[in-house]
Amino acid sequence: MLSLPIDIQPKDAVKEIKEINDKITKGLEFLSNLKDEDVDIGTAPKETVYTEDKLKLYHYLPTQDDLLGTPLLIVYALVNRYLVADLQEDRSLVRNLVNEGLDTYLIEWGDPAPADKYLTVDDYVNGYVDNCVDFLRERHGVDKINVLGICQGGTLATCYAALHPDKVANLVLTVTPIDFHPGWDKQNPEVGLLFNWGKGVDVELMVDAYGNVPADVLNFTFLLVKPFALNFGKYHDMLDILDNEKAMMNFLRMEKWLFDGPDAAGEAYREFVRDFMRDNQLVKNEKMIGDRLVDLGNLTMPILNCYATADHLVPPHCSKILGEKAGTDDYTEMAIPSGHIGIYVGGKSQKMLAPGVAKWLRERA
């Protein structure tokens, strides 16, 4: 006779089923009355101070009187939107930076049009980023500004600082890939998987077929790195919070950010996958942008390198290698106990990342 390892009483099963049904009913009622505009993200007060083509440069309105004299420019990635840095009021990197007294600006790249498929990394680094830096230098009457890079935007910021060290006072990087060949971890096979895939993808065919690479294709790639957790697990776990409106709103804000990314400009995407991910030219000091070599030894300004200890997309050693390559004597690392996205939206990160960045910058003011 087969016996169950757990003694389940019928009355307990009925009670649990009723609780689940009540939770689902309440959750469906909440969701059915929800409008897209109710799921608000990117709400930190800001103004647009500079535009160029699709680009907008935002200035976040100060909340403190004691502002650091040197402005901070945030360079975000090209493959998704900046809004993860301002997901909600109590989980917002930009709000935290502003509240720490940093005069904060951020580049929003916008959505590339079909004609923008010809934009290159040179156009982004020596064009758009340099123009924003020059705008801020003139606006604030300073020779150099502080630059903070986020993920792929950190790679672009690193390239910019190496090419224009005379314009960057301090460089702050967060979960930034420098070495794109992380190797293979049998115990954690998903760690660094995105970069390992990038070495074999036929990016030439992809860009030739699409022009600008669609956001859905990019997002699908990210989801496949951890397919069960990111495609099934989170929706299974959502059942536990269906009757909690605050938790559901947090969940929906993240979903809105995840599934509302921009397309990627074709030539820049082709170049990034080929030169950075496949050939690993940046860490080898072989990457040319325009007619100039990106030499990491030219990074002579102070550097704060922030990485996430549980990052499955950018393993810590892919970021930390910069300490061996940069030419600065003032190099600092900050370890945040989180994952790749959690470094911006996690509860612990709110108390560590922005305060740590602000303290480090003020010590070098």
MODANOR-V474420 format. One record per residue. N is the residue number from 1. PHI is phi in degrees with one decimal (* if undefined). Layout:
n=<N;N>
phi=<PHI;PHI>
This chain:
n=<1;2;3;4;5;6;7;8;9;10;11;12;13;14;15;16;17;18;19;20;21;22;23;24;25;26;27;28;29;30;31;32;33;34;35;36;37;38;39;40;41;42;43;44;45;46;47;48;49;50;51;52;53;54;55;56;57;58;59;60;61;62;63;64;65;66;67;68;69;70;71;72;73;74;75;76;77;78;79;80;81;82;83;84;85;86;87;88;89;90;91;92;93;94;95;96;97;98;99;100;101;102;103;104;105;106;107;108;109;110;111;112;113;114;115;116;117;118;119;120;121;122;123;124;125;126;127;128;129;130;131;132;133;134;135;136;137;138;139;140;141;142;143;144;145;146;147;148;149;150;151;152;153;154;155;156;157;158;159;160;161;162;163;164;165;166;167;168;169;170;171;172;173;174;175;176;177;178;179;180;181;182;183;184;185;186;187;188;189;190;191;192;193;194;195;196;197;198;199;200;201;202;203;204;205;206;207;208;209;210;211;212;213;214;215;216;217;218;219;220;221;222;223;224;225;226;227;228;229;230;231;232;233;234;235;236;237;238;239;240;241;242;243;244;245;246;247;248;249;250;251;252;253;254;255;256;257;258;259;260;261;262;263;264;265;266;267;268;269;270;271;272;273;274;275;276;277;278;279;280;281;282;283;284;285;286;287;288;289;290;291;292;293;294;295;296;297;298;299;300;301;302;303;304;305;306;307;308;309;310;311;312;313;314;315;316;317;318;319;320;321;322;323;324;325;326;327;328;329;330;331;332;333;334;335;336;337;338;339;340;341;342;343;344;345;346;347;348;349;350;351;352;353;354;355;356;357;358;359;360;361;362;363;364;365>
phi=<*;-81.4;-117.4;-77.6;-68.6;-120.0;-82.0;-99.6;-86.2;-53.4;-65.9;-70.2;-64.2;-63.4;-63.0;-67.4;-62.1;-64.1;-62.9;-65.1;-62.5;-64.2;-64.8;-64.2;-61.1;-65.5;-64.7;-66.7;-64.7;-63.7;-67.2;-68.3;-97.3;-89.9;-107.9;-58.9;-70.0;-71.5;-87.3;-90.0;-132.8;67.7;-100.3;-61.8;-58.0;-153.0;-135.0;-88.6;-111.8;-157.3;-133.4;-158.1;53.1;-84.7;-74.3;-127.2;-104.9;-94.5;-113.7;-83.6;-65.9;-62.3;-117.1;-120.3;-82.4;-88.3;-82.4;-65.1;-64.0;-91.4;-69.1;-114.8;-106.0;-95.3;-105.6;-97.4;-69.1;-89.0;-100.9;-155.0;-92.1;-68.5;-65.4;-65.3;-83.9;-150.4;-69.7;-156.7;-57.8;-95.5;-139.8;-144.1;-61.4;-66.6;-60.9;-65.5;-63.5;-62.5;-68.1;-86.1;88.5;-95.5;-79.2;-105.5;-124.8;-146.0;-90.9;-102.8;-76.3;80.5;-104.1;-66.8;-82.5;-52.7;-68.5;-78.1;-62.9;-89.2;-63.6;-111.7;-60.4;-60.1;-61.2;-74.0;-78.7;-86.7;-102.0;-61.7;-62.9;-63.2;-66.1;-66.4;-61.7;-63.4;-60.5;-71.9;-60.6;-72.1;-61.2;-101.9;64.8;-126.3;-82.7;-133.1;-124.3;-88.7;-126.2;-122.2;-108.2;-115.4;53.1;-58.6;-63.0;-68.9;-64.0;-63.9;-64.5;-62.4;-60.9;-61.7;-64.5;-70.8;-85.7;-132.1;-63.2;-74.9;-112.6;-116.9;-76.5;-141.9;-116.5;-115.9;-120.9;-129.6;36.2;-102.2;-76.4;-115.1;-102.3;-96.5;-117.9;-77.4;83.1;-130.0;-107.8;-63.5;-74.8;-132.5;-64.2;-80.7;-71.1;76.0;-62.7;-59.2;-70.0;-65.0;-62.5;-59.8;-68.9;-112.8;-70.7;-85.4;-68.0;-62.0;-64.7;-61.0;-71.3;-62.1;-78.2;-95.9;81.5;-79.4;-76.1;-62.6;-59.7;-62.6;-66.6;-62.5;-65.1;-60.5;-62.2;-63.2;-67.3;-72.5;-63.3;-132.6;-61.1;-73.9;-66.3;-89.2;-104.8;-125.6;-58.1;-67.6;-78.5;-64.9;-67.1;-60.3;-58.4;-72.4;-117.4;-58.0;-96.4;-114.0;-62.0;-65.2;-65.2;-66.0;-64.7;-60.7;-62.1;-70.0;-63.0;-64.4;-62.7;-63.4;-66.2;-61.2;-105.6;-130.9;-85.7;-87.0;-66.5;-110.1;-56.0;-56.0;-65.8;-64.8;-65.7;-57.7;-66.0;-66.5;-64.7;-69.3;-85.1;-89.4;-77.5;-80.1;-94.0;53.9;-70.2;-63.0;-69.6;-87.0;57.9;-118.2;-79.5;-99.3;-121.4;66.9;-108.1;-123.3;-83.6;-84.7;-100.7;-62.6;-65.8;-79.3;-80.6;-98.4;-80.3;-58.1;-127.8;-112.3;-110.2;-102.1;-132.0;-99.5;-67.2;-113.8;-78.9;-90.1;-88.3;-120.5;-54.5;-49.2;-69.0;-70.5;-92.4;-67.8;-58.7;-60.0;-59.8;-86.2;-103.6;-69.8;-94.3;-88.2;-93.6;-117.7;-122.6;-130.7;-114.5;-128.1;-94.2;-110.8;-75.1;-161.2;-95.8;-60.6;-87.0;-60.2;-62.6;-103.4;-116.5;-70.2;-62.7;-63.5;-62.9;-61.7;-95.8;-118.1;-66.6;-62.3;-59.9;-66.6;-63.0;-62.4;-61.2;-62.5;-67.5;-65.4;-66.5;-109.5;-74.1>
